[in-house]
Amino acid sequence: MTQISTVTSIDGTKIAYAKVGHGPLAIVVGGALSSRSGWTEPKLARVLHLILQ
């Protein structure tokens, strides 16, 4: 299971994030009306790994 961490932006907004896998950095931003529940992180990490090689 992926651990969710948070940071607080300068205006006080909490931002949640998760680190998955290793290798080149890729930042994936979901839309305002979406949630993480539909994402399959291991599958997404594998696809991004192939793209970023």
mmCIF file of the N, C-alpha and C atoms, coordinates in Angstrom:
data_MODEL
# 
_entry.id   MODEL 
# 
loop_
_atom_site.group_PDB 
_atom_site.id 
_atom_site.type_symbol 
_atom_site.label_atom_id 
_atom_site.label_alt_id 
_atom_site.label_comp_id 
_atom_site.label_asym_id 
_atom_site.label_entity_id 
_atom_site.label_seq_id 
_atom_site.pdbx_PDB_ins_code 
_atom_site.Cartn_x 
_atom_site.Cartn_y 
_atom_site.Cartn_z 
_atom_site.occupancy 
_atom_site.B_iso_or_equiv 
_atom_site.pdbx_formal_charge 
_atom_site.auth_seq_id 
_atom_site.auth_comp_id 
_atom_site.auth_asym_id 
_atom_site.auth_atom_id 
_atom_site.pdbx_PDB_model_num 
ATOM 1   N N  . MET A 1 1  ? 0.845   -1.186 0.000   1.00 0.00 ? 1  MET A N  1 
ATOM 2   C CA . MET A 1 1  ? 0.000   0.000  0.000   1.00 0.00 ? 1  MET A CA 1 
ATOM 3   C C  . MET A 1 1  ? 0.890   1.249  0.000   1.00 0.00 ? 1  MET A C  1 
ATOM 4   N N  . THR A 1 2  ? 0.507   2.232  -0.770  1.00 0.00 ? 2  THR A N  1 
ATOM 5   C CA . THR A 1 2  ? 1.268   3.465  -0.894  1.00 0.00 ? 2  THR A CA 1 
ATOM 6   C C  . THR A 1 2  ? 0.932   4.407  0.256   1.00 0.00 ? 2  THR A C  1 
ATOM 7   N N  . GLN A 1 3  ? 1.963   4.977  0.854   1.00 0.00 ? 3  GLN A N  1 
ATOM 8   C CA . GLN A 1 3  ? 1.761   5.939  1.931   1.00 0.00 ? 3  GLN A CA 1 
ATOM 9   C C  . GLN A 1 3  ? 1.507   7.315  1.323   1.00 0.00 ? 3  GLN A C  1 
ATOM 10  N N  . ILE A 1 4  ? 0.493   7.980  1.836   1.00 0.00 ? 4  ILE A N  1 
ATOM 11  C CA . ILE A 1 4  ? 0.157   9.325  1.383   1.00 0.00 ? 4  ILE A CA 1 
ATOM 12  C C  . ILE A 1 4  ? 0.783   10.325 2.350   1.00 0.00 ? 4  ILE A C  1 
ATOM 13  N N  . SER A 1 5  ? 1.501   11.282 1.818   1.00 0.00 ? 5  SER A N  1 
ATOM 14  C CA . SER A 1 5  ? 2.104   12.352 2.607   1.00 0.00 ? 5  SER A CA 1 
ATOM 15  C C  . SER A 1 5  ? 1.434   13.664 2.223   1.00 0.00 ? 5  SER A C  1 
ATOM 16  N N  . THR A 1 6  ? 1.613   14.684 3.048   1.00 0.00 ? 6  THR A N  1 
ATOM 17  C CA . THR A 1 6  ? 1.052   15.991 2.714   1.00 0.00 ? 6  THR A CA 1 
ATOM 18  C C  . THR A 1 6  ? 2.076   17.091 2.936   1.00 0.00 ? 6  THR A C  1 
ATOM 19  N N  . VAL A 1 7  ? 1.901   18.161 2.205   1.00 0.00 ? 7  VAL A N  1 
ATOM 20  C CA . VAL A 1 7  ? 2.652   19.397 2.406   1.00 0.00 ? 7  VAL A CA 1 
ATOM 21  C C  . VAL A 1 7  ? 1.617   20.518 2.430   1.00 0.00 ? 7  VAL A C  1 
ATOM 22  N N  . THR A 1 8  ? 1.989   21.642 2.991   1.00 0.00 ? 8  THR A N  1 
ATOM 23  C CA . THR A 1 8  ? 1.096   22.797 3.024   1.00 0.00 ? 8  THR A CA 1 
ATOM 24  C C  . THR A 1 8  ? 1.696   23.901 2.169   1.00 0.00 ? 8  THR A C  1 
ATOM 25  N N  . SER A 1 9  ? 0.897   24.390 1.224   1.00 0.00 ? 9  SER A N  1 
ATOM 26  C CA . SER A 1 9  ? 1.381   25.450 0.331   1.00 0.00 ? 9  SER A CA 1 
ATOM 27  C C  . SER A 1 9  ? 1.443   26.774 1.090   1.00 0.00 ? 9  SER A C  1 
ATOM 28  N N  . ILE A 1 10 ? 2.013   27.768 0.468   1.00 0.00 ? 10 ILE A N  1 
ATOM 29  C CA . ILE A 1 10 ? 2.198   29.067 1.101   1.00 0.00 ? 10 ILE A CA 1 
ATOM 30  C C  . ILE A 1 10 ? 0.862   29.718 1.488   1.00 0.00 ? 10 ILE A C  1 
ATOM 31  N N  . ASP A 1 11 ? -0.226  29.366 0.744   1.00 0.00 ? 11 ASP A N  1 
ATOM 32  C CA . ASP A 1 11 ? -1.533  29.948 1.071   1.00 0.00 ? 11 ASP A CA 1 
ATOM 33  C C  . ASP A 1 11 ? -2.334  29.090 2.052   1.00 0.00 ? 11 ASP A C  1 
ATOM 34  N N  . GLY A 1 12 ? -1.715  28.012 2.550   1.00 0.00 ? 12 GLY A N  1 
ATOM 35  C CA . GLY A 1 12 ? -2.361  27.176 3.555   1.00 0.00 ? 12 GLY A CA 1 
ATOM 36  C C  . GLY A 1 12 ? -3.086  25.961 3.012   1.00 0.00 ? 12 GLY A C  1 
ATOM 37  N N  . THR A 1 13 ? -3.089  25.777 1.693   1.00 0.00 ? 13 THR A N  1 
ATOM 38  C CA . THR A 1 13 ? -3.751  24.620 1.087   1.00 0.00 ? 13 THR A CA 1 
ATOM 39  C C  . THR A 1 13 ? -2.929  23.368 1.329   1.00 0.00 ? 13 THR A C  1 
ATOM 40  N N  . LYS A 1 14 ? -3.581  22.299 1.831   1.00 0.00 ? 14 LYS A N  1 
ATOM 41  C CA . LYS A 1 14 ? -2.881  21.023 2.003   1.00 0.00 ? 14 LYS A CA 1 
ATOM 42  C C  . LYS A 1 14 ? -2.851  20.282 0.671   1.00 0.00 ? 14 LYS A C  1 
ATOM 43  N N  . ILE A 1 15 ? -1.693  19.758 0.325   1.00 0.00 ? 15 ILE A N  1 
ATOM 44  C CA . ILE A 1 15 ? -1.501  19.020 -0.916  1.00 0.00 ? 15 ILE A CA 1 
ATOM 45  C C  . ILE A 1 15 ? -1.038  17.616 -0.547  1.00 0.00 ? 15 ILE A C  1 
ATOM 46  N N  . ALA A 1 16 ? -1.806  16.623 -0.975  1.00 0.00 ? 16 ALA A N  1 
ATOM 47  C CA . ALA A 1 16 ? -1.451  15.227 -0.710  1.00 0.00 ? 16 ALA A CA 1 
ATOM 48  C C  . ALA A 1 16 ? -0.664  14.677 -1.888  1.00 0.00 ? 16 ALA A C  1 
ATOM 49  N N  . TYR A 1 17 ? 0.304   13.803 -1.595  1.00 0.00 ? 17 TYR A N  1 
ATOM 50  C CA . TYR A 1 17 ? 1.091   13.198 -2.663  1.00 0.00 ? 17 TYR A CA 1 
ATOM 51  C C  . TYR A 1 17 ? 1.559   11.813 -2.231  1.00 0.00 ? 17 TYR A C  1 
ATOM 52  N N  . ALA A 1 18 ? 1.930   11.032 -3.212  1.00 0.00 ? 18 ALA A N  1 
ATOM 53  C CA . ALA A 1 18 ? 2.467   9.691  -2.961  1.00 0.00 ? 18 ALA A CA 1 
ATOM 54  C C  . ALA A 1 18 ? 3.673   9.488  -3.854  1.00 0.00 ? 18 ALA A C  1 
ATOM 55  N N  . LYS A 1 19 ? 4.675   8.808  -3.334  1.00 0.00 ? 19 LYS A N  1 
ATOM 56  C CA . LYS A 1 19 ? 5.844   8.431  -4.137  1.00 0.00 ? 19 LYS A CA 1 
ATOM 57  C C  . LYS A 1 19 ? 5.682   6.964  -4.500  1.00 0.00 ? 19 LYS A C  1 
ATOM 58  N N  . VAL A 1 20 ? 5.838   6.677  -5.796  1.00 0.00 ? 20 VAL A N  1 
ATOM 59  C CA . VAL A 1 20 ? 5.680   5.306  -6.273  1.00 0.00 ? 20 VAL A CA 1 
ATOM 60  C C  . VAL A 1 20 ? 6.837   4.978  -7.194  1.00 0.00 ? 20 VAL A C  1 
ATOM 61  N N  . GLY A 1 21 ? 7.466   3.838  -6.991  1.00 0.00 ? 21 GLY A N  1 
ATOM 62  C CA . GLY A 1 21 ? 8.527   3.385  -7.885  1.00 0.00 ? 21 GLY A CA 1 
ATOM 63  C C  . GLY A 1 21 ? 9.834   4.128  -7.691  1.00 0.00 ? 21 GLY A C  1 
ATOM 64  N N  . HIS A 1 22 ? 10.650  4.075  -8.733  1.00 0.00 ? 22 HIS A N  1 
ATOM 65  C CA . HIS A 1 22 ? 11.964  4.715  -8.710  1.00 0.00 ? 22 HIS A CA 1 
ATOM 66  C C  . HIS A 1 22 ? 12.306  5.132  -10.140 1.00 0.00 ? 22 HIS A C  1 
ATOM 67  N N  . GLY A 1 23 ? 13.342  5.900  -10.292 1.00 0.00 ? 23 GLY A N  1 
ATOM 68  C CA . GLY A 1 23 ? 13.742  6.341  -11.625 1.00 0.00 ? 23 GLY A CA 1 
ATOM 69  C C  . GLY A 1 23 ? 13.467  7.812  -11.818 1.00 0.00 ? 23 GLY A C  1 
ATOM 70  N N  . PRO A 1 24 ? 13.346  8.243  -13.081 1.00 0.00 ? 24 PRO A N  1 
ATOM 71  C CA . PRO A 1 24 ? 13.118  9.658  -13.372 1.00 0.00 ? 24 PRO A CA 1 
ATOM 72  C C  . PRO A 1 24 ? 11.827  10.155 -12.715 1.00 0.00 ? 24 PRO A C  1 
ATOM 73  N N  . LEU A 1 25 ? 11.826  11.409 -12.345 1.00 0.00 ? 25 LEU A N  1 
ATOM 74  C CA . LEU A 1 25 ? 10.671  12.010 -11.690 1.00 0.00 ? 25 LEU A CA 1 
ATOM 75  C C  . LEU A 1 25 ? 9.561   12.296 -12.693 1.00 0.00 ? 25 LEU A C  1 
ATOM 76  N N  . ALA A 1 26 ? 8.348   11.931 -12.333 1.00 0.00 ? 26 ALA A N  1 
ATOM 77  C CA . ALA A 1 26 ? 7.159   12.267 -13.122 1.00 0.00 ? 26 ALA A CA 1 
ATOM 78  C C  . ALA A 1 26 ? 6.089   12.715 -12.140 1.00 0.00 ? 26 ALA A C  1 
ATOM 79  N N  . ILE A 1 27 ? 5.534   13.886 -12.377 1.00 0.00 ? 27 ILE A N  1 
ATOM 80  C CA . ILE A 1 27 ? 4.479   14.405 -11.513 1.00 0.00 ? 27 ILE A CA 1 
ATOM 81  C C  . ILE A 1 27 ? 3.168   14.272 -12.266 1.00 0.00 ? 27 ILE A C  1 
ATOM 82  N N  . VAL A 1 28 ? 2.211   13.559 -11.654 1.00 0.00 ? 28 VAL A N  1 
ATOM 83  C CA . VAL A 1 28 ? 0.908   13.346 -12.262 1.00 0.00 ? 28 VAL A CA 1 
ATOM 84  C C  . VAL A 1 28 ? -0.110  14.117 -11.431 1.00 0.00 ? 28 VAL A C  1 
ATOM 85  N N  . VAL A 1 29 ? -0.842  15.003 -12.081 1.00 0.00 ? 29 VAL A N  1 
ATOM 86  C CA . VAL A 1 29 ? -1.819  15.845 -11.385 1.00 0.00 ? 29 VAL A CA 1 
ATOM 87  C C  . VAL A 1 29 ? -3.213  15.457 -11.848 1.00 0.00 ? 29 VAL A C  1 
ATOM 88  N N  . GLY A 1 30 ? -4.048  15.072 -10.892 1.00 0.00 ? 30 GLY A N  1 
ATOM 89  C CA . GLY A 1 30 ? -5.426  14.735 -11.215 1.00 0.00 ? 30 GLY A CA 1 
ATOM 90  C C  . GLY A 1 30 ? -6.271  15.988 -11.339 1.00 0.00 ? 30 GLY A C  1 
ATOM 91  N N  . GLY A 1 31 ? -7.403  15.861 -11.995 1.00 0.00 ? 31 GLY A N  1 
ATOM 92  C CA . GLY A 1 31 ? -8.304  17.001 -12.156 1.00 0.00 ? 31 GLY A CA 1 
ATOM 93  C C  . GLY A 1 31 ? -9.023  17.354 -10.861 1.00 0.00 ? 31 GLY A C  1 
ATOM 94  N N  . ALA A 1 32 ? -9.615  18.524 -10.829 1.00 0.00 ? 32 ALA A N  1 
ATOM 95  C CA . ALA A 1 32 ? -10.295 19.020 -9.636  1.00 0.00 ? 32 ALA A CA 1 
ATOM 96  C C  . ALA A 1 32 ? -11.483 18.141 -9.235  1.00 0.00 ? 32 ALA A C  1 
ATOM 97  N N  . LEU A 1 33 ? -12.109 17.495 -10.193 1.00 0.00 ? 33 LEU A N  1 
ATOM 98  C CA . LEU A 1 33 ? -13.289 16.693 -9.890  1.00 0.00 ? 33 LEU A CA 1 
ATOM 99  C C  . LEU A 1 33 ? -13.006 15.197 -9.881  1.00 0.00 ? 33 LEU A C  1 
ATOM 100 N N  . SER A 1 34 ? -11.742 14.820 -9.800  1.00 0.00 ? 34 SER A N  1 
ATOM 101 C CA . SER A 1 34 ? -11.388 13.400 -9.770  1.00 0.00 ? 34 SER A CA 1 
ATOM 102 C C  . SER A 1 34 ? -10.850 13.033 -8.395  1.00 0.00 ? 34 SER A C  1 
ATOM 103 N N  . SER A 1 35 ? -10.727 11.752 -8.163  1.00 0.00 ? 35 SER A N  1 
ATOM 104 C CA . SER A 1 35 ? -10.151 11.275 -6.905  1.00 0.00 ? 35 SER A CA 1 
ATOM 105 C C  . SER A 1 35 ? -9.115  10.205 -7.206  1.00 0.00 ? 35 SER A C  1 
ATOM 106 N N  . ARG A 1 36 ? -8.301  9.911  -6.226  1.00 0.00 ? 36 ARG A N  1 
ATOM 107 C CA . ARG A 1 36 ? -7.260  8.899  -6.391  1.00 0.00 ? 36 ARG A CA 1 
ATOM 108 C C  . ARG A 1 36 ? -7.831  7.488  -6.421  1.00 0.00 ? 36 ARG A C  1 
ATOM 109 N N  . SER A 1 37 ? -9.070  7.301  -5.963  1.00 0.00 ? 37 SER A N  1 
ATOM 110 C CA . SER A 1 37 ? -9.618  5.956  -5.825  1.00 0.00 ? 37 SER A CA 1 
ATOM 111 C C  . SER A 1 37 ? -9.670  5.184  -7.139  1.00 0.00 ? 37 SER A C  1 
ATOM 112 N N  . GLY A 1 38 ? -9.759  5.881  -8.264  1.00 0.00 ? 38 GLY A N  1 
ATOM 113 C CA . GLY A 1 38 ? -9.816  5.206  -9.554  1.00 0.00 ? 38 GLY A CA 1 
ATOM 114 C C  . GLY A 1 38 ? -8.461  4.906  -10.160 1.00 0.00 ? 38 GLY A C  1 
ATOM 115 N N  . TRP A 1 39 ? -7.400  5.404  -9.571  1.00 0.00 ? 39 TRP A N  1 
ATOM 116 C CA . TRP A 1 39 ? -6.051  5.229  -10.123 1.00 0.00 ? 39 TRP A CA 1 
ATOM 117 C C  . TRP A 1 39 ? -5.466  3.911  -9.645  1.00 0.00 ? 39 TRP A C  1 
ATOM 118 N N  . THR A 1 40 ? -4.820  3.215  -10.544 1.00 0.00 ? 40 THR A N  1 
ATOM 119 C CA . THR A 1 40 ? -4.080  2.020  -10.148 1.00 0.00 ? 40 THR A CA 1 
ATOM 120 C C  . THR A 1 40 ? -2.600  2.381  -10.216 1.00 0.00 ? 40 THR A C  1 
ATOM 121 N N  . GLU A 1 41 ? -2.048  2.799  -9.103  1.00 0.00 ? 41 GLU A N  1 
ATOM 122 C CA . GLU A 1 41 ? -0.690  3.335  -9.081  1.00 0.00 ? 41 GLU A CA 1 
ATOM 123 C C  . GLU A 1 41 ? 0.377   2.403  -9.629  1.00 0.00 ? 41 GLU A C  1 
ATOM 124 N N  . PRO A 1 42 ? 0.395   1.119  -9.258  1.00 0.00 ? 42 PRO A N  1 
ATOM 125 C CA . PRO A 1 42 ? 1.451   0.260  -9.828  1.00 0.00 ? 42 PRO A CA 1 
ATOM 126 C C  . PRO A 1 42 ? 1.382   0.196  -11.346 1.00 0.00 ? 42 PRO A C  1 
ATOM 127 N N  . LYS A 1 43 ? 0.176   0.121  -11.904 1.00 0.00 ? 43 LYS A N  1 
ATOM 128 C CA . LYS A 1 43 ? 0.036   0.067  -13.356 1.00 0.00 ? 43 LYS A CA 1 
ATOM 129 C C  . LYS A 1 43 ? 0.490   1.388  -13.984 1.00 0.00 ? 43 LYS A C  1 
ATOM 130 N N  . LEU A 1 44 ? 0.087   2.508  -13.416 1.00 0.00 ? 44 LEU A N  1 
ATOM 131 C CA . LEU A 1 44 ? 0.508   3.812  -13.911 1.00 0.00 ? 44 LEU A CA 1 
ATOM 132 C C  . LEU A 1 44 ? 2.019   3.957  -13.815 1.00 0.00 ? 44 LEU A C  1 
ATOM 133 N N  . ALA A 1 45 ? 2.613   3.512  -12.723 1.00 0.00 ? 45 ALA A N  1 
ATOM 134 C CA . ALA A 1 45 ? 4.068   3.598  -12.551 1.00 0.00 ? 45 ALA A CA 1 
ATOM 135 C C  . ALA A 1 45 ? 4.790   2.804  -13.630 1.00 0.00 ? 45 ALA A C  1 
ATOM 136 N N  . ARG A 1 46 ? 4.287   1.631  -13.992 1.00 0.00 ? 46 ARG A N  1 
ATOM 137 C CA . ARG A 1 46 ? 4.916   0.813  -15.042 1.00 0.00 ? 46 ARG A CA 1 
ATOM 138 C C  . ARG A 1 46 ? 4.847   1.520  -16.391 1.00 0.00 ? 46 ARG A C  1 
ATOM 139 N N  . VAL A 1 47 ? 3.691   2.116  -16.693 1.00 0.00 ? 47 VAL A N  1 
ATOM 140 C CA . VAL A 1 47 ? 3.543   2.818  -17.970 1.00 0.00 ? 47 VAL A CA 1 
ATOM 141 C C  . VAL A 1 47 ? 4.486   4.015  -18.019 1.00 0.00 ? 47 VAL A C  1 
ATOM 142 N N  . LEU A 1 48 ? 4.525   4.803  -16.947 1.00 0.00 ? 48 LEU A N  1 
ATOM 143 C CA . LEU A 1 48 ? 5.422   5.963  -16.928 1.00 0.00 ? 48 LEU A CA 1 
ATOM 144 C C  . LEU A 1 48 ? 6.877   5.547  -17.015 1.00 0.00 ? 48 LEU A C  1 
ATOM 145 N N  . HIS A 1 49 ? 7.221   4.428  -16.398 1.00 0.00 ? 49 HIS A N  1 
ATOM 146 C CA . HIS A 1 49 ? 8.595   3.937  -16.472 1.00 0.00 ? 49 HIS A CA 1 
ATOM 147 C C  . HIS A 1 49 ? 8.989   3.663  -17.926 1.00 0.00 ? 49 HIS A C  1 
ATOM 148 N N  . LEU A 1 50 ? 8.076   3.068  -18.688 1.00 0.00 ? 50 LEU A N  1 
ATOM 149 C CA . LEU A 1 50 ? 8.350   2.769  -20.101 1.00 0.00 ? 50 LEU A CA 1 
ATOM 150 C C  . LEU A 1 50 ? 8.490   4.043  -20.916 1.00 0.00 ? 50 LEU A C  1 
ATOM 151 N N  . ILE A 1 51 ? 7.649   5.045  -20.623 1.00 0.00 ? 51 ILE A N  1 
ATOM 152 C CA . ILE A 1 51 ? 7.682   6.301  -21.363 1.00 0.00 ? 51 ILE A CA 1 
ATOM 153 C C  . ILE A 1 51 ? 8.955   7.089  -21.062 1.00 0.00 ? 51 ILE A C  1 
ATOM 154 N N  . LEU A 1 52 ? 9.385   7.100  -19.811 1.00 0.00 ? 52 LEU A N  1 
ATOM 155 C CA . LEU A 1 52 ? 10.480  7.953  -19.371 1.00 0.00 ? 52 LEU A CA 1 
ATOM 156 C C  . LEU A 1 52 ? 11.857  7.320  -19.557 1.00 0.00 ? 52 LEU A C  1 
ATOM 157 N N  . GLN A 1 53 ? 11.916  6.104  -20.037 1.00 0.00 ? 53 GLN A N  1 
ATOM 158 C CA . GLN A 1 53 ? 13.232  5.455  -20.222 1.00 0.00 ? 53 GLN A CA 1 
ATOM 159 C C  . GLN A 1 53 ? 14.045  6.151  -21.266 1.00 0.00 ? 53 GLN A C  1 
# 
